[in-house]
Amino acid sequence: MKKLKDYLYYQDEWATIYCGDCKEILPLLGKVDFLLTDPPYGVDLQYESYDDNIVSWRSLFGNLIQWATANAKMAILPSCQINELKWIYTNYPPDWLICWYKGSPGHVAYIGFNDWEPLLVYGKPKGLHMHDYFYAQPETTKSGHPCPKPVRWASWLIERVKPGLVLDSFMGSGTTLVAAKQLNCKSIGIEIESKYCDIAVRRLRQKVFDFT
């Protein structure tokens, strides 16, 4: 059986990256203050190591929320498909929602365009008070990841939660870890594809942060 050190890909003063399947790695981790992550959406995007269909997404989501509610003081993640909110509330009801307003990126929605996205909130650290609406415009990216979040998306949330340790279990190109390091916050990232781990390492090593 693999140990946590067997998945270690990169580590510096602020960030630790594990390369592998989060379903295998999460049970090996201890408690964290804040889970901030962006799982696949179940919309048939092309990933090398994951079949992005709705059945896979529901299984992935269920495993993640069960782990998060037992091991993280707070978890925030996108609802993914808005039409899956009924399933989410039936099976894993969140404690609250945050509105991420994107501006007008032109993303297709049921009635025309999707200018906002609900973020699911589970748990709350003692004494936390924060707004449940924020603006972060999607950014042009050179990372090669099919659906990266803007750095401002992660930094706005981390800055308000003020965690000692933030975890991104679907790290992608490392946006959450870059935002955490910028805010002097320690972080852990998990990513199944090594090519995205390489991108995250490059971004974390830059003295001037690469926001793309």
Backbone as a printed PyTorch tensor [residue, N CA C, xyz], in Angstrom:
tensor([[[  0.8380,  -1.1950,   0.0000],
         [  0.0000,   0.0000,   0.0000],
         [  0.8790,   1.2540,   0.0000]],

        [[  0.5360,   2.2140,  -0.8590],
         [  1.3210,   3.4330,  -0.9570],
         [  1.1520,   4.3030,   0.2810]],

        [[  2.2190,   5.0270,   0.6080],
         [  2.1820,   6.0130,   1.6690],
         [  2.1580,   7.4100,   1.0540]],

        [[  1.8460,   8.4080,   1.8710],
         [  1.7200,   9.7650,   1.3710],
         [  2.9900,  10.2330,   0.6670]],

        [[  4.1450,   9.8760,   1.2110],
         [  5.4180,  10.3190,   0.6390],
         [  5.6220,   9.7780,  -0.7730]],

        [[  4.9380,   8.6600,  -1.0980],
         [  5.0860,   8.0780,  -2.4230],
         [  4.4400,   8.9380,  -3.5120]],

        [[  3.5450,   9.8160,  -3.1110],
         [  2.8640,  10.6930,  -4.0700],
         [  3.5090,  12.0730,  -4.1540]],

        [[  4.4960,  12.3440,  -3.2970],
         [  5.0800,  13.6820,  -3.2250],
         [  5.7590,  14.0430,  -4.5430]],

        [[  5.3830,  15.2120,  -5.0780],
         [  5.8970,  15.6700,  -6.3680],
         [  6.7710,  16.9070,  -6.2160]],

        [[  6.4000,  17.7680,  -5.2810],
         [  7.1260,  19.0390,  -5.0930],
         [  6.8080,  19.5790,  -3.7140]],

        [[  7.8000,  20.2570,  -3.1290],
         [  7.5670,  20.8880,  -1.8340],
         [  8.5160,  22.0610,  -1.6660]],

        [[  7.9970,  23.1770,  -1.1780],
         [  8.8270,  24.3010,  -0.7960],
         [  8.2990,  24.8480,   0.5300]],

        [[  8.7340,  26.0310,   0.8880],
         [  8.3510,  26.6000,   2.1810],
         [  6.8530,  26.7810,   2.3230]],

        [[  6.1620,  27.0050,   1.1860],
         [  4.7420,  27.3540,   1.2290],
         [  3.8250,  26.2800,   0.6840]],

        [[  4.2810,  25.5420,  -0.3020],
         [  3.3790,  24.6390,  -1.0190],
         [  3.9140,  23.2130,  -1.0730]],

        [[  2.9730,  22.2660,  -1.0260],
         [  3.2730,  20.8450,  -1.2170],
         [  2.3440,  20.3080,  -2.2930]],

        [[  2.9040,  19.5950,  -3.2580],
         [  2.1100,  19.0300,  -4.3430],
         [  2.2450,  17.5080,  -4.3330]],

        [[  1.0950,  16.8340,  -4.3810],
         [  1.0480,  15.3860,  -4.5290],
         [  0.4530,  15.0620,  -5.8970]],

        [[  1.0900,  14.1550,  -6.6210],
         [  0.6020,  13.7410,  -7.9380],
         [ -0.0250,  12.3590,  -7.8210]],

        [[ -1.3260,  12.3020,  -8.0920],
         [ -2.0290,  11.0310,  -8.0040],
         [ -3.5200,  11.2640,  -7.8880]],

        [[ -4.2520,  10.1960,  -7.7160],
         [ -5.7080,  10.2400,  -7.6060],
         [ -6.0920,  10.7330,  -6.2080]],

        [[ -6.8900,  11.7750,  -6.1400],
         [ -7.2530,  12.3340,  -4.8290],
         [ -8.0280,  11.3250,  -3.9820]],

        [[ -8.7170,  10.3820,  -4.6020],
         [ -9.4410,   9.3730,  -3.8240],
         [ -8.4700,   8.5010,  -3.0330]],

        [[ -7.2410,   8.3510,  -3.5320],
         [ -6.2120,   7.5880,  -2.8320],
         [ -5.4590,   8.4580,  -1.8280]],

        [[ -5.2560,   9.7260,  -2.1490],
         [ -4.4050,  10.6010,  -1.3460],
         [ -5.1570,  11.2390,  -0.1830]],

        [[ -6.3930,  11.6380,  -0.3770],
         [ -7.1350,  12.3220,   0.6890],
         [ -7.1860,  11.5290,   1.9960]],

        [[ -7.4400,  10.2160,   1.9670],
         [ -7.4780,   9.4730,   3.2380],
         [ -6.1460,   9.4480,   3.9840]],

        [[ -5.0500,   9.8060,   3.2900],
         [ -3.7350,   9.8000,   3.9020],
         [ -3.3840,  11.1390,   4.5470]],

        [[ -4.1740,  12.1600,   4.2440],
         [ -3.9180,  13.4930,   4.7780],
         [ -4.5500,  13.6540,   6.1560]],

        [[ -4.0380,  14.6370,   6.8960],
         [ -4.6520,  15.0000,   8.1650],
         [ -5.7050,  16.0740,   7.9680]],

        [[ -6.0230,  16.7800,   9.0360],
         [ -7.0190,  17.8400,   8.9870],
         [ -6.4590,  19.0700,   8.2700]],

        [[ -7.3590,  19.8190,   7.6230],
         [ -6.9810,  21.0850,   6.9900],
         [ -7.9680,  22.1610,   7.4270]],

        [[ -7.5410,  23.4090,   7.2970],
         [ -8.4220,  24.5130,   7.6570],
         [ -9.4530,  24.8000,   6.5730]],

        [[ -9.0190,  24.6920,   5.3150],
         [ -9.8610,  25.1740,   4.2200],
         [ -9.6310,  24.3290,   2.9850]],

        [[-10.6910,  23.7280,   2.4800],
         [-10.6550,  23.0560,   1.1850],
         [-11.2420,  24.0100,   0.1580]],

        [[-10.4240,  24.4520,  -0.7740],
         [-10.8720,  25.2980,  -1.8770],
         [-10.4550,  24.6090,  -3.1580]],

        [[-11.4280,  24.1440,  -3.9220],
         [-11.0810,  23.3260,  -5.0760],
         [-12.1060,  23.4770,  -6.1920]],

        [[-11.7360,  22.9970,  -7.3540],
         [-12.5590,  23.1410,  -8.5560],
         [-12.5970,  21.8030,  -9.2900]],

        [[-13.4920,  20.9000,  -8.8720],
         [-13.5340,  19.5700,  -9.4980],
         [-13.9960,  19.6330, -10.9450]],

        [[-13.8030,  18.5490, -11.6950],
         [-14.4160,  18.4500, -13.0220],
         [-15.9270,  18.6720, -12.9340]],

        [[-16.5240,  19.1080, -14.0280],
         [-17.9400,  19.5060, -14.0220],
         [-18.8880,  18.4190, -14.5210]],

        [[-18.3560,  17.2900, -14.9770],
         [-19.2340,  16.2540, -15.5070],
         [-19.8800,  16.6180, -16.8250]],

        [[-19.1360,  17.3760, -17.6470],
         [-19.7060,  17.8690, -18.9090],
         [-18.9390,  17.3210, -20.1170]],

        [[-18.2690,  16.1830, -19.9220],
         [-17.5730,  15.4870, -21.0060],
         [-16.3890,  16.2490, -21.5870]],

        [[-15.6990,  17.0470, -20.7520],
         [-14.4380,  17.6280, -21.1810],
         [-13.4100,  16.5050, -21.3410]],

        [[-12.4180,  16.7460, -22.1640],
         [-11.4280,  15.7210, -22.4540],
         [-10.2570,  15.8090, -21.4680]],

        [[-10.1870,  14.8600, -20.5370],
         [ -9.0600,  14.7320, -19.6230],
         [ -8.3410,  13.4250, -19.9420]],

        [[ -7.0390,  13.3930, -19.7560],
         [ -6.2800,  12.1810, -20.0500],
         [ -6.5200,  11.0910, -19.0100]],

        [[ -6.7600,  11.4990, -17.7530],
         [ -6.8050,  10.5130, -16.6660],
         [ -8.1660,  10.4080, -16.0000]],

        [[ -9.2020,  10.9480, -16.6330],
         [-10.5150,  10.9590, -15.9790],
         [-11.6070,  11.0180, -17.0320]],

        [[-12.6470,  10.2070, -16.8490],
         [-13.8040,  10.1880, -17.7400],
         [-14.8390,  11.1720, -17.1950]],

        [[-14.9700,  12.3270, -17.8140],
         [-15.7550,  13.4410, -17.2750],
         [-17.2390,  13.3150, -17.6170]],

        [[-17.8550,  12.2150, -17.2120],
         [-19.2990,  12.0860, -17.4190],
         [-20.0230,  12.3150, -16.0950]],

        [[-21.3430,  12.3970, -16.1360],
         [-22.1000,  12.7690, -14.9460],
         [-22.0670,  11.6810, -13.8810]],

        [[-21.9960,  10.4190, -14.2760],
         [-21.9150,   9.3300, -13.3000],
         [-20.5950,   9.4200, -12.5250]],

        [[-19.4970,   9.6330, -13.2460],
         [-18.1930,   9.7880, -12.5980],
         [-18.1890,  11.0010, -11.6860]],

        [[-18.7970,  12.0970, -12.1580],
         [-18.8240,  13.3260, -11.3610],
         [-19.5700,  13.1280, -10.0510]],

        [[-20.7040,  12.4680, -10.0720],
         [-21.4710,  12.2640,  -8.8410],
         [-20.6960,  11.4210,  -7.8340]],

        [[-20.0000,  10.4070,  -8.3120],
         [-19.1870,   9.5880,  -7.4180],
         [-18.0370,  10.4070,  -6.8330]],

        [[-17.3740,  11.1760,  -7.6860],
         [-16.2610,  12.0190,  -7.2600],
         [-16.7250,  13.0550,  -6.2500]],

        [[-17.8380,  13.6970,  -6.5360],
         [-18.3740,  14.7380,  -5.6640],
         [-18.7450,  14.1620,  -4.2970]],

        [[-19.4060,  13.0270,  -4.2860],
         [-19.8140,  12.4090,  -3.0350],
         [-18.6290,  12.0600,  -2.1530]],

        [[-17.5950,  11.4560,  -2.7440],
         [-16.3950,  11.1090,  -1.9740],
         [-15.7290,  12.3540,  -1.4080]],

        [[-15.6680,  13.4100,  -2.2210],
         [-15.0140,  14.6430,  -1.7920],
         [-15.7460,  15.2980,  -0.6220]],

        [[-17.0660,  15.4160,  -0.7130],
         [-17.8260,  16.0990,   0.3340],
         [-17.8070,  15.2880,   1.6290]],

        [[-17.8690,  13.9900,   1.5320],
         [-17.7800,  13.1730,   2.7470],
         [-16.4410,  13.3810,   3.4400]],

        [[-15.3560,  13.4380,   2.6700],
         [-14.0450,  13.6820,   3.2650],
         [-13.9860,  15.1010,   3.8420]],

        [[-14.4640,  16.0790,   3.0860],
         [-14.3520,  17.4790,   3.4930],
         [-15.1140,  17.7640,   4.7820]],

        [[-16.3210,  17.2580,   4.8970],
         [-17.1240,  17.5480,   6.0890],
         [-16.5460,  16.8940,   7.3390]],

        [[-15.7110,  15.8770,   7.1530],
         [-15.0770,  15.2120,   8.2920],
         [-13.6980,  15.7740,   8.6150]],

        [[-13.0570,  16.4480,   7.6350],
         [-11.6490,  16.8000,   7.8180],
         [-11.2990,  18.2680,   7.5810]],

        [[-12.2170,  19.0600,   7.0540],
         [-11.9320,  20.4670,   6.7890],
         [-12.8710,  21.3580,   7.5990]],

        [[-12.3160,  22.4270,   8.1710],
         [-13.1630,  23.3660,   8.9080],
         [-14.1580,  24.0500,   7.9790]],

        [[-13.7400,  24.2550,   6.7310],
         [-14.6130,  24.8920,   5.7420],
         [-14.2310,  24.3800,   4.3670]],

        [[-15.2240,  24.2090,   3.5030],
         [-14.9800,  23.8040,   2.1210],
         [-15.8150,  24.6750,   1.2020]],

        [[-15.1910,  25.1640,   0.1330],
         [-15.8940,  25.9360,  -0.8910],
         [-15.5100,  25.3820,  -2.2510]],

        [[-16.5130,  25.1020,  -3.0670],
         [-16.2680,  24.5810,  -4.4040],
         [-17.4490,  24.9210,  -5.2950]],

        [[-17.2230,  25.0090,  -6.6100],
         [-18.3270,  25.2920,  -7.5240],
         [-19.3740,  24.1850,  -7.5010]],

        [[-20.6080,  24.5660,  -7.7990],
         [-21.6810,  23.5700,  -7.8950],
         [-21.5740,  22.7570,  -9.1710]],

        [[-20.6230,  23.1460, -10.0350],
         [-20.4840,  22.5100, -11.3420],
         [-21.7450,  22.7740, -12.1610]],

        [[-22.4510,  21.7790, -12.6260],
         [-23.6460,  22.0450, -13.4200],
         [-24.7770,  22.5730, -12.5240]],

        [[-25.3120,  23.7170, -12.8710],
         [-26.3950,  24.2880, -12.0660],
         [-27.5920,  23.3450, -12.0340]],

        [[-27.8200,  22.6090, -13.1020],
         [-28.9680,  21.6890, -13.1110],
         [-28.7410,  20.4590, -12.2340]],

        [[-27.5560,  20.3600, -11.5910],
         [-27.3110,  19.2920, -10.6310],
         [-27.5570,  19.7500,  -9.1860]],

        [[-28.0070,  20.9890,  -9.0140],
         [-28.2410,  21.4920,  -7.6590],
         [-29.2960,  20.6670,  -6.9180]],

        [[-30.3120,  20.2030,  -7.6170],
         [-31.3330,  19.3810,  -6.9690],
         [-30.7020,  18.1140,  -6.4070]],

        [[-29.8480,  17.4600,  -7.1960],
         [-29.1660,  16.2440,  -6.7260],
         [-28.2610,  16.5620,  -5.5420]],

        [[-27.5400,  17.6740,  -5.6200],
         [-26.6380,  18.0720,  -4.5330],
         [-27.4180,  18.3010,  -3.2480]],

        [[-28.5120,  19.0580,  -3.3310],
         [-29.2820,  19.3670,  -2.1260],
         [-29.9880,  18.1330,  -1.5670]],

        [[-30.2950,  17.1820,  -2.4040],
         [-30.9140,  15.9420,  -1.9390],
         [-29.9100,  15.0610,  -1.2050]],

        [[-28.6660,  15.0300,  -1.7060],
         [-27.6810,  14.0840,  -1.1870],
         [-26.6090,  14.7080,  -0.2900]],

        [[-26.1530,  15.9070,  -0.6130],
         [-25.0780,  16.5560,   0.1440],
         [-25.3850,  18.0480,   0.2860]],

        [[-26.4410,  18.3960,   1.0120],
         [-26.8640,  19.7990,   1.0800],
         [-25.7910,  20.6920,   1.6880]],

        [[-25.4430,  21.7900,   1.0220],
         [-24.4530,  22.7190,   1.5650],
         [-25.0540,  23.5650,   2.6830]],

        [[-24.1810,  24.1930,   3.4520],
         [-24.6360,  25.1000,   4.4970],
         [-25.0080,  26.4670,   3.9330]],

        [[-24.4230,  26.8100,   2.7800],
         [-24.7020,  28.1210,   2.1960],
         [-24.2250,  28.1410,   0.7660]],

        [[-24.5530,  29.2250,   0.0560],
         [-24.0550,  29.4590,  -1.2930],
         [-23.3650,  30.8160,  -1.3540]],

        [[-22.3330,  30.9060,  -2.1720],
         [-21.6980,  32.1830,  -2.4900],
         [-21.8730,  32.4130,  -3.9860]],

        [[-22.1940,  33.6370,  -4.3540],
         [-22.3340,  33.9930,  -5.7630],
         [-21.0050,  34.5140,  -6.3010]],

        [[-20.4430,  33.7870,  -7.2610],
         [-19.2690,  34.2850,  -7.9820],
         [-19.7720,  34.9460,  -9.2640]],

        [[-19.6660,  36.2760,  -9.3260],
         [-20.0800,  37.0310, -10.5080],
         [-18.8880,  37.1600, -11.4450]],

        [[-19.0500,  36.7050, -12.6720],
         [-17.9500,  36.6430, -13.6340],
         [-17.8970,  37.8380, -14.5690]],

        [[-18.9330,  38.6830, -14.5680],
         [-19.0350,  39.6850, -15.6100],
         [-19.8070,  39.0880, -16.7680]],

        [[-19.3430,  39.3110, -17.9590],
         [-20.0330,  38.7840, -19.1400],
         [-19.0560,  38.0250, -20.0310]],

        [[-18.6590,  36.8230, -19.6000],
         [-17.6840,  36.0610, -20.3820],
         [-18.2800,  35.3970, -21.6120]],

        [[-19.6110,  35.4100, -21.7310],
         [-20.2400,  34.8050, -22.8980],
         [-20.4350,  33.3130, -22.8140]],

        [[-20.2860,  32.7150, -21.6210],
         [-20.5190,  31.2820, -21.4690],
         [-21.9990,  30.9670, -21.6630]],

        [[-22.2710,  29.9060, -22.3410],
         [-23.6530,  29.5430, -22.6500],
         [-24.3720,  29.0420, -21.4050]],

        [[-25.6110,  29.4710, -21.2260],
         [-26.4650,  29.0100, -20.1360],
         [-27.8390,  28.6610, -20.7040]],

        [[-28.6910,  28.1160, -19.8650],
         [-30.0060,  27.6480, -20.3060],
         [-30.8170,  28.7660, -20.9600]],

        [[-30.7420,  29.9720, -20.3880],
         [-31.5510,  31.0800, -20.9280],
         [-30.7390,  32.0160, -21.8070]],

        [[-29.4740,  31.7360, -22.0220],
         [-28.6690,  32.5910, -22.8880],
         [-27.2080,  32.5890, -22.4980]],

        [[-26.8680,  33.3720, -21.4480],
         [-25.4760,  33.4930, -21.0200],
         [-25.3520,  33.2680, -19.5240]],

        [[-24.2270,  32.6820, -19.1230],
         [-23.9700,  32.3740, -17.7110],
         [-22.9650,  33.3790, -17.1510]],

        [[-23.4700,  34.4230, -16.4760],
         [-22.6230,  35.4870, -15.9520],
         [-22.2650,  35.3050, -14.4890]],

        [[-22.7560,  34.2620, -13.8540],
         [-22.4400,  34.0120, -12.4500],
         [-22.4320,  32.5130, -12.2110]],

        [[-21.8810,  32.1150, -11.0680],
         [-21.8110,  30.6910, -10.7370],
         [-21.9570,  30.5180,  -9.2300]],

        [[-22.8110,  29.5940,  -8.7850],
         [-22.9400,  29.3580,  -7.3480],
         [-21.7850,  28.5160,  -6.8170]],

        [[-21.2240,  28.9480,  -5.6930],
         [-20.2040,  28.1810,  -4.9960],
         [-20.8390,  27.5590,  -3.7620]],

        [[-20.6030,  26.2850,  -3.5460],
         [-21.1560,  25.5590,  -2.4050],
         [-20.2690,  25.7650,  -1.1870]],

        [[-20.8860,  26.0180,  -0.0330],
         [-20.1500,  26.2550,   1.2080],
         [-20.5360,  25.1910,   2.2330]],

        [[-19.5200,  24.5140,   2.7610],
         [-19.7180,  23.5240,   3.8240],
         [-18.8620,  23.9290,   5.0220]],

        [[-19.5150,  24.1120,   6.1790],
         [-18.7860,  24.4580,   7.3920],
         [-18.4430,  25.9320,   7.4610]],

        [[-17.9370,  26.3510,   8.6410],
         [-17.5120,  27.7360,   8.8370],
         [-16.6030,  27.8080,  10.0610]],

        [[-15.3840,  28.3310,   9.8930],
         [-14.5150,  28.5000,  11.0590],
         [-15.1450,  29.4650,  12.0690]],

        [[-14.8600,  29.2440,  13.3180],
         [-15.4040,  30.0890,  14.3820],
         [-14.9810,  31.5360,  14.1770]],

        [[-15.9570,  32.4370,  14.2610],
         [-15.6810,  33.8600,  14.1640],
         [-15.6160,  34.4170,  12.7530]],

        [[-15.8110,  33.5730,  11.7470],
         [-15.7140,  34.0500,  10.3640],
         [-16.9400,  34.8690,   9.9780]],

        [[-16.6920,  36.0250,   9.3490],
         [-17.7600,  36.8470,   8.7790],
         [-17.2810,  37.3170,   7.4110]],

        [[-18.0060,  36.9630,   6.3680],
         [-17.6030,  37.3460,   5.0190],
         [-18.8400,  37.5250,   4.1480]],

        [[-18.6880,  38.2680,   3.0750],
         [-19.7910,  38.4690,   2.1320],
         [-20.0030,  37.2030,   1.3020]],

        [[-21.1930,  37.0650,   0.7560],
         [-21.4920,  35.8810,  -0.0560],
         [-21.6840,  36.2370,  -1.5290]],

        [[-20.9770,  37.2940,  -1.9540],
         [-21.0070,  37.7330,  -3.3520],
         [-19.6610,  38.3660,  -3.6600]],

        [[-19.0600,  37.9960,  -4.7850],
         [-17.8250,  38.6670,  -5.1970],
         [-17.6690,  38.5990,  -6.7120]],

        [[-16.8160,  39.4690,  -7.2110],
         [-16.5600,  39.5710,  -8.6410],
         [-15.1280,  39.1570,  -8.9360]],

        [[-14.9510,  38.2510,  -9.8640],
         [-13.6280,  37.8710, -10.3520],
         [-13.7720,  37.5050, -11.8250]],

        [[-13.2160,  38.3340, -12.6660],
         [-13.3780,  38.1210, -14.1000],
         [-12.4790,  36.9990, -14.5900]],

        [[-13.0030,  36.0940, -15.4000],
         [-12.1510,  35.0540, -15.9960],
         [-10.9790,  35.6810, -16.7440]],

        [[ -9.8230,  35.0020, -16.6960],
         [ -8.6010,  35.5360, -17.2710],
         [ -8.1710,  34.7350, -18.4880]],

        [[ -7.5290,  35.3980, -19.4110],
         [ -6.8780,  34.6900, -20.5020],
         [ -5.7320,  33.8720, -19.9240]],

        [[ -5.6530,  32.6280, -20.3190],
         [ -4.6570,  31.7400, -19.7080],
         [ -3.7430,  31.1180, -20.7490]],

        [[ -2.4860,  30.9010, -20.3280],
         [ -1.5150,  30.2040, -21.1710],
         [ -1.1260,  28.8700, -20.5470]],

        [[ -1.8680,  28.4280, -19.5190],
         [ -1.4530,  27.2540, -18.7590],
         [ -1.6570,  25.9380, -19.5020]],

        [[ -2.5730,  25.9090, -20.4520],
         [ -2.8630,  24.6710, -21.1480],
         [ -3.9460,  23.8440, -20.4920]],

        [[ -4.4040,  24.2470, -19.3020],
         [ -5.4980,  23.5410, -18.6400],
         [ -6.8160,  23.9590, -19.2820]],

        [[ -7.7670,  23.0240, -19.4800],
         [ -9.0020,  23.3520, -20.2200],
         [ -9.9370,  24.3240, -19.5020]],

        [[ -9.8820,  24.4080, -18.1690],
         [-10.8420,  25.2880, -17.4820],
         [-10.2510,  25.8360, -16.1740]],

        [[ -9.1930,  26.6400, -16.2470],
         [ -8.5910,  27.1920, -15.0310],
         [ -9.4440,  28.3010, -14.4350]],

        [[ -9.3890,  28.4420, -13.1150],
         [-10.0300,  29.5630, -12.4380],
         [ -9.0630,  30.7400, -12.3980]],

        [[ -9.5770,  31.9730, -12.3610],
         [ -8.6900,  33.1280, -12.2240],
         [ -8.0670,  33.1780, -10.8350]],

        [[ -6.8560,  33.7290, -10.7420],
         [ -6.1930,  33.8450,  -9.4500],
         [ -7.0430,  34.6610,  -8.4880]],

        [[ -7.7030,  35.6960,  -8.9920],
         [ -8.5340,  36.5400,  -8.1390],
         [ -9.6580,  35.7380,  -7.4950]],

        [[-10.1610,  34.7220,  -8.1640],
         [-11.2000,  33.8460,  -7.6110],
         [-10.7050,  33.1930,  -6.3320]],

        [[ -9.4920,  32.6290,  -6.3780],
         [ -8.9390,  31.9490,  -5.2090],
         [ -8.4840,  32.9390,  -4.1500]],

        [[ -7.8380,  34.0280,  -4.5610],
         [ -7.2830,  34.9580,  -3.5720],
         [ -8.3780,  35.6640,  -2.7890]],

        [[ -9.5060,  35.9820,  -3.4330],
         [-10.6030,  36.6450,  -2.7100],
         [-11.1100,  35.7480,  -1.5830]],

        [[-11.2750,  34.4790,  -1.8640],
         [-11.7980,  33.5460,  -0.8650],
         [-10.7710,  33.2520,   0.2260]],

        [[ -9.5240,  33.0120,  -0.1520],
         [ -8.4870,  32.7240,   0.8450],
         [ -8.2690,  33.9210,   1.7610]],

        [[ -8.2600,  35.1120,   1.1830],
         [ -8.0190,  36.3260,   1.9690],
         [ -9.0650,  36.5120,   3.0550]],

        [[-10.2930,  36.0780,   2.7900],
         [-11.3730,  36.2780,   3.7540],
         [-11.4750,  35.1350,   4.7670]],

        [[-11.1990,  33.9350,   4.3350],
         [-11.2390,  32.8040,   5.2580],
         [-10.0170,  32.8150,   6.1860]],

        [[ -8.8760,  33.2940,   5.6610],
         [ -7.6250,  33.3650,   6.4310],
         [ -7.2400,  32.0080,   7.0510]],

        [[ -7.1070,  30.9840,   6.2270],
         [ -6.7630,  29.6540,   6.7640],
         [ -5.2840,  29.5540,   7.0850]],

        [[ -4.9470,  28.6540,   8.0010],
         [ -3.5460,  28.3350,   8.2200],
         [ -3.0300,  27.4080,   7.1380]],

        [[ -3.9080,  26.5240,   6.6400],
         [ -3.5400,  25.5600,   5.6080],
         [ -4.7230,  25.3720,   4.6670]],

        [[ -4.4870,  25.6070,   3.3790],
         [ -5.5380,  25.4380,   2.3740],
         [ -5.1830,  24.2490,   1.4770]],

        [[ -6.1900,  23.4740,   1.1320],
         [ -6.0170,  22.2980,   0.2780],
         [ -6.8280,  22.4680,  -0.9950]],

        [[ -6.1890,  22.1640,  -2.1280],
         [ -6.8870,  22.0710,  -3.4090],
         [ -6.7170,  20.6470,  -3.9150]],

        [[ -7.7820,  19.8650,  -3.8450],
         [ -7.7030,  18.4400,  -4.1950],
         [ -7.8100,  18.1900,  -5.6950]],

        [[ -8.1080,  19.2390,  -6.4760],
         [ -8.0990,  19.1690,  -7.9440],
         [ -7.2910,  20.3670,  -8.4240]],

        [[ -5.9890,  20.3120,  -8.2050],
         [ -5.1290,  21.4850,  -8.3080],
         [ -5.0360,  22.0670,  -9.7090]],

        [[ -5.1060,  21.2220, -10.7340],
         [ -4.9460,  21.7270, -12.0860],
         [ -3.5950,  22.4000, -12.2530]],

        [[ -3.5950,  23.6120, -12.7960],
         [ -2.3420,  24.3300, -13.0580],
         [ -1.8470,  25.1290, -11.8590]],

        [[ -2.4800,  24.9540, -10.6860],
         [ -1.9250,  25.5020,  -9.4560],
         [ -2.4150,  26.8630,  -9.0220]],

        [[ -3.5450,  27.3190,  -9.5530],
         [ -4.0320,  28.6580,  -9.2420],
         [ -4.2410,  28.8790,  -7.7450]],

        [[ -4.8770,  27.9190,  -7.0620],
         [ -5.1300,  28.0780,  -5.6290],
         [ -3.8190,  28.1760,  -4.8490]],

        [[ -2.8270,  27.3800,  -5.2230],
         [ -1.5450,  27.4020,  -4.5260],
         [ -0.8000,  28.7050,  -4.7710]],

        [[ -0.8830,  29.2280,  -5.9960],
         [ -0.2660,  30.5230,  -6.3020],
         [ -0.9070,  31.6260,  -5.4690]],

        [[ -2.2390,  31.6230,  -5.3920],
         [ -2.9410,  32.6350,  -4.6040],
         [ -2.5890,  32.5180,  -3.1220]],

        [[ -2.4990,  31.2890,  -2.6300],
         [ -2.1610,  31.0760,  -1.2190],
         [ -0.7560,  31.5970,  -0.9130]],

        [[  0.1990,  31.2960,  -1.7700],
         [  1.5710,  31.7540,  -1.5480],
         [  1.6530,  33.2720,  -1.5880]],

        [[  0.9000,  33.8750,  -2.4830],
         [  0.8580,  35.3320,  -2.5820],
         [  0.3520,  35.9490,  -1.2760]],

        [[ -0.5150,  35.2200,  -0.5680],
         [ -1.1080,  35.7110,   0.6740],
         [ -0.4240,  35.1380,   1.9180]],

        [[  0.7790,  34.5680,   1.7330],
         [  1.5560,  34.0090,   2.8470],
         [  0.8010,  32.9190,   3.5980]],

        [[  0.1460,  32.0640,   2.8310],
         [ -0.6350,  30.9620,   3.3940],
         [ -0.0770,  29.6440,   2.8720]],

        [[  0.0900,  28.6680,   3.7280],
         [  0.5850,  27.3640,   3.3040],
         [ -0.5160,  26.5850,   2.5770]],

        [[ -0.1160,  25.7420,   1.6540],
         [ -1.1050,  25.0480,   0.8280],
         [ -0.6370,  23.6510,   0.4510]],

        [[ -1.6260,  22.8230,   0.1130],
         [ -1.4030,  21.4850,  -0.4290],
         [ -2.2180,  21.3660,  -1.7110]],

        [[ -1.6100,  20.8270,  -2.7470],
         [ -2.3200,  20.5820,  -3.9930],
         [ -2.2370,  19.1210,  -4.3810]],

        [[ -3.3310,  18.5910,  -4.8970],
         [ -3.3710,  17.2230,  -5.4160],
         [ -3.7940,  17.2850,  -6.8760]],

        [[ -3.0490,  16.6300,  -7.7410],
         [ -3.3650,  16.6360,  -9.1660],
         [ -2.9820,  15.2940,  -9.7680]],

        [[ -3.8990,  14.7190, -10.5420],
         [ -3.6790,  13.3790, -11.0890],
         [ -2.7700,  13.3800, -12.3150]],

        [[ -2.6990,  14.4980, -13.0490],
         [ -1.9150,  14.5560, -14.2730],
         [ -0.6010,  15.3020, -14.0350]],

        [[  0.5090,  14.6530, -14.2970],
         [  1.8220,  15.2220, -14.0010],
         [  2.1130,  16.4710, -14.8270]],

        [[  1.5450,  16.5830, -16.0190],
         [  1.8390,  17.7570, -16.8470],
         [  1.2940,  19.0320, -16.2060]],

        [[  0.1900,  18.9170, -15.4660],
         [ -0.3260,  20.0830, -14.7610],
         [  0.4690,  20.3400, -13.4910]],

        [[  0.9750,  19.2930, -12.8610],
         [  1.8800,  19.4810, -11.7180],
         [  3.1050,  20.2780, -12.1490]],

        [[  3.6460,  19.9810, -13.3190],
         [  4.8150,  20.6980, -13.8310],
         [  4.5110,  22.1840, -14.0080]],

        [[  3.3240,  22.4870, -14.5340],
         [  2.9290,  23.8890, -14.7190],
         [  2.8080,  24.5890, -13.3710]],

        [[  2.1920,  23.9190, -12.4050],
         [  2.0380,  24.5060, -11.0750],
         [  3.3920,  24.7730, -10.4280]],

        [[  4.3250,  23.8470, -10.5620],
         [  5.6620,  24.0330, -10.0000],
         [  6.3410,  25.2450, -10.6310]],

        [[  6.2250,  25.3710, -11.9390],
         [  6.8290,  26.5230, -12.6250],
         [  6.2560,  27.8270, -12.1000]],

        [[  4.9620,  27.8790, -11.9200],
         [  4.3240,  29.1080, -11.4390],
         [  4.7440,  29.4200, -10.0060]],

        [[  4.8390,  28.3940,  -9.1730],
         [  5.2020,  28.6140,  -7.7790],
         [  6.6590,  29.0530,  -7.6170]],

        [[  7.5040,  28.6740,  -8.5470],
         [  8.9200,  29.0140,  -8.4600],
         [  9.2300,  30.4230,  -8.9500]],

        [[  8.2980,  31.0490,  -9.6290],
         [  8.5450,  32.3790, -10.1400],
         [  8.5570,  33.4130,  -9.0180]],

        [[  9.5420,  34.3210,  -9.0520],
         [  9.6070,  35.3780,  -8.0490],
         [  8.4750,  36.3720,  -8.2510]],

        [[  8.1820,  36.6730,  -9.5210],
         [  7.0120,  37.4940,  -9.8530],
         [  5.9340,  36.5260, -10.3050]],

        [[  4.8230,  36.4930,  -9.6030],
         [  3.8200,  35.4760,  -9.8640],
         [  3.2330,  35.5970, -11.2600]],

        [[  3.0940,  34.4510, -11.8930],
         [  2.4540,  34.3480, -13.2080],
         [  0.9800,  34.0710, -12.9680]],

        [[  0.1140,  35.0250, -13.2480],
         [ -1.3040,  34.8770, -12.9740],
         [ -2.0500,  34.1570, -14.0800]],

        [[ -1.3080,  33.6420, -15.0860],
         [ -1.9740,  32.9590, -16.1750],
         [ -1.6360,  31.4810, -16.1740]]])
